[in-house]
Amino acid sequence: RTIEQVGNNIWVGGNFTQVKQRNGTVVANVSNVAVFDSVTGSYVDIAPTLCAGCTTTNVNPPVRDIDVYGDDVVIGGQFPGPTSTQRNLVVVDGTTGELVRWYNSGRLYSVLAAPDLGRIYGGGLYLSAFDVATGKRLWSRAQTFVDQSIHSHNPPVGYKDLERDGSTIWAACVCDDLSVSPS
């Protein structure tokens, strides 16, 4: 679902539990994120375990987006993390894979790093802003809505991609409306 580069490390996120060679040989068991060396193409064993308590009956929830914050990697999705207040959003060192900070976030479809503002934005049902220095959620607003009466299926509501242009955040969402005006 997502790919970013920090130095020679290529970070890949999605919904997978193994890295395999072309011939099917398992290289590593992973937790929906894997890292590869861009020069050699080899697997690099530095990716964090996002769901230590997950088992085959408790499916490993997906990584939905990755962004780069300086030399760090911001990983967002739907994963429980190590505690009930550390979930769905984590920052790790993009070179070593070492933990920088867990955040307490609702399920995320997208993340946006804003190093010049000292913030990370997360897009799920709401658009949320997090302070990198303290780990605190600064705000959540602009809830997405889907009018089920006009759809023949139930699309997963939320912000699917976030981009920034100066002081404006551009968002692509599965939504018919937002809880702000103008939408």
C-alpha positions in Angstrom: 0.0 0.0 0.0 2.8 2.4 0.7 6.5 3.0 0.1 9.1 5.6 1.2 12.9 5.9 1.2 15.2 7.1 4.0 18.9 7.0 2.9 19.4 3.6 1.3 16.4 2.1 3.2 13.2 1.5 1.3 10.3 1.1 3.7 7.3 -0.8 2.5 4.0 -1.1 4.3 0.8 -2.9 3.7 -1.0 -6.1 4.8 1.6 -8.9 4.7 3.3 -11.2 7.2 6.3 -12.5 5.2 9.1 -11.4 2.9 9.9 -14.1 0.3 12.5 -14.6 -2.4 11.2 -15.1 -6.0 11.5 -18.8 -5.6 9.1 -18.7 -2.6 11.8 -19.1 0.2 10.7 -17.2 3.2 13.3 -14.5 4.1 11.6 -13.1 7.2 8.3 -13.0 9.1 7.2 -9.4 9.4 4.4 -7.3 10.8 3.1 -5.5 7.7 6.2 -3.4 7.3 9.5 -4.4 5.7 12.8 -2.6 4.8 15.0 -3.2 1.8 18.5 -1.9 0.9 18.0 0.2 -2.3 21.6 -0.6 -3.4 21.7 -4.4 -2.9 17.9 -5.1 -2.9 18.4 -7.2 0.2 16.0 -7.4 3.1 17.1 -5.3 6.1 16.0 -6.6 9.5 15.1 -3.3 11.2 11.3 -2.9 10.8 9.4 -2.6 14.1 6.9 -5.2 15.3 3.6 -3.3 15.2 1.4 -6.0 16.7 3.4 -8.1 19.2 0.1 -9.6 20.6 -1.3 -10.6 17.3 -1.7 -14.3 16.5 -3.2 -16.3 13.7 -6.6 -15.9 15.3 -6.0 -12.2 15.9 -5.1 -11.1 12.4 -2.2 -8.7 12.1 -3.8 -5.3 11.2 -2.5 -3.4 8.2 -0.1 -0.5 7.7 -1.9 1.9 5.4 0.6 4.8 5.0 4.2 5.8 5.6 5.7 9.2 5.4 9.2 10.6 6.1 9.8 13.1 9.0 13.5 14.2 8.6 15.3 10.9 8.9 12.4 9.2 10.7 9.6 7.1 9.3 6.0 7.8 10.3 3.8 4.7 10.1 0.0 4.8 10.3 -2.7 2.2 10.0 -4.8 0.0 12.2 -2.5 -1.7 14.7 -2.8 -2.0 18.5 0.7 -1.1 19.6 2.1 -2.0 23.0 -0.5 -0.3 25.2 -4.1 0.9 25.0 -2.8 4.5 24.6 -0.2 3.7 22.0 -1.9 2.6 18.8 -2.2 3.2 15.1 0.6 5.7 14.7 4.3 5.2 15.4 7.6 7.0 14.4 10.8 5.0 14.1 14.3 6.0 13.1 14.4 5.5 9.3 18.0 4.2 9.4 18.0 1.9 12.4 14.3 1.1 12.9 14.6 2.1 16.6 11.4 3.4 18.2 11.1 7.2 18.4 7.6 7.5 19.8 4.2 5.9 19.8 1.0 8.0 19.5 -2.6 7.4 20.6 -4.6 7.7 17.4 -7.8 6.3 15.9 -7.6 4.1 12.9 -5.6 5.8 10.1 -5.7 5.6 6.3 -3.1 8.3 5.7 -0.3 10.2 7.4 1.4 13.5 6.6 4.7 14.6 8.1 5.2 18.4 8.6 8.7 18.7 10.2 8.7 22.5 9.7 5.7 22.7 12.0 6.8 20.0 14.4 3.6 18.1 13.6 2.3 14.9 12.1 -1.2 14.7 10.6 -3.2 11.6 10.6 -6.2 11.0 8.4 -8.8 8.5 9.5 -12.5 9.2 10.2 -11.2 12.7 11.3 -8.2 14.7 10.3 -5.9 14.9 13.4 -2.8 16.8 14.3 -0.1 15.5 16.7 2.8 17.4 18.3 6.0 15.6 17.6 7.9 16.9 20.7 5.2 15.9 23.2 3.3 13.1 21.4 0.0 14.9 22.3 -2.9 15.1 19.9 -3.4 18.8 19.2 -6.8 18.5 17.6 -9.2 16.3 15.6 -11.7 17.9 13.3 -13.3 17.7 9.8 -15.1 14.3 10.3 -15.9 12.5 7.1 -19.4 11.3 6.3 -20.9 9.1 3.7 -24.6 9.2 2.8 -25.5 5.5 2.7 -28.8 6.3 1.0 -27.0 7.2 -2.3 -24.5 4.3 -2.4 -25.1 0.8 -3.4 -22.3 -0.4 -1.2 -20.7 0.8 2.1 -17.4 2.3 1.3 -14.8 2.7 4.1 -15.2 6.3 5.1 -12.1 8.4 5.8 -9.1 10.3 4.5 -7.2 8.2 2.0 -4.3 10.6 1.1 -2.9 13.8 2.5 -0.6 16.3 0.9 0.5 19.8 2.0 1.0 22.9 -0.1 2.3 25.6 2.2 -0.3 26.2 4.9 -3.0 24.1 3.0 -3.6 20.4 3.6 -5.1 18.7 0.5 -7.1 15.6 1.3 -8.6 12.8 -0.8 -11.3 11.0 1.0 -14.1 8.6 0.7 -16.8 11.0 1.8 -19.8 12.8 0.7 -19.4 15.6 3.2 -17.2 16.9 6.0 -18.2 18.3 9.4 -16.7 21.7 8.5 -17.9 24.5 6.2 -16.8 24.8 3.5 -16.3 21.0 2.9 
